Amino acid sequence: MLTAAERELGMVCFDYGSEVNVFSCREALTGDAEKVNQLAGRWSVDPAAIQPSSWRTQGIVGQLSQARLY
């Protein structure tokens, strides 16, 4: 099921587990790839719109999980 943002951008999404011939769908998949940043911007933040001059520090953004991996 497409989200509203995916529909507005005209993205093509396939159901999980469906068999897709990537050669016959190449145009649709290429078009989707070009819209990924726009989709991210609709959902949260467009990574292409972030200017490096606005970065205050370099490193990981967010908080590290307190979970331990064994």
Buried (B, 14 or more C-beta within 10 A) or exposed (E): EEEEBBEEBEBBEEEEEEEEEEEEEEEBBEEBEEBBBBBBBBEEEBEEEEEEEEEEEEEEEEEEEEEEEE
